[in-house]
Amino acid sequence: MDQIDFWVRNLERNQKYGFWLQTSTDKFYPDFVCRLKDGRNLVVEYKGQDRYTNDDSREKRLLGDLWAERSDGACLFFMTNGKNFEKIRSGLH
């Protein structure tokens, strides 16, 4: 995507370098952390269709959305399923 300056695959369970959000039972390490050319941060979690609507994914989606909302526009969070990249593209504007 043209709006992305750089991205990294988030290091799950890496206390020193991984990015995480606290869930009710554990730490949630989203799959990708990106820096957009406009300075915002984009975090993306990929879920297979079979897990997209389960309770764990629902909690992570709510938490990510809250994190982004509280950032006052500095951060974006998307949980996508399958190859639904259009959801991310349309949300970057």
Secondary structure in CASP SS format (residue, H / E / C, confidence):
PFRMAT SS
TARGET T0000
AUTHOR 0000-0000-0000
METHOD secondary structure of the structure
MODEL  1
M C 1.00
D C 1.00
Q C 1.00
I E 1.00
D E 1.00
F E 1.00
W E 1.00
V E 1.00
R E 1.00
N C 1.00
L C 1.00
E C 1.00
R C 1.00
N C 1.00
Q C 1.00
K C 1.00
Y C 1.00
G C 1.00
F C 1.00
W C 1.00
L E 1.00
Q E 1.00
T C 1.00
S C 1.00
T C 1.00
D C 1.00
K E 1.00
F E 1.00
Y C 1.00
P C 1.00
D C 1.00
F E 1.00
V E 1.00
C E 1.00
R E 1.00
L E 1.00
K C 1.00
D C 1.00
G C 1.00
R C 1.00
N E 1.00
L E 1.00
V E 1.00
V E 1.00
E E 1.00
Y E 1.00
K E 1.00
G C 1.00
Q C 1.00
D C 1.00
R C 1.00
Y C 1.00
T C 1.00
N C 1.00
D H 1.00
D H 1.00
S H 1.00
R H 1.00
E H 1.00
K H 1.00
R H 1.00
L H 1.00
L H 1.00
G H 1.00
D H 1.00
L H 1.00
W H 1.00
A H 1.00
E H 1.00
R C 1.00
S C 1.00
D C 1.00
G C 1.00
A C 1.00
C E 1.00
L E 1.00
F E 1.00
F E 1.00
M E 1.00
T E 1.00
N E 1.00
G C 1.00
K C 1.00
N C 1.00
F H 1.00
E H 1.00
K H 1.00
I H 1.00
R H 1.00
S H 1.00
G H 1.00
L C 1.00
H C 1.00
END
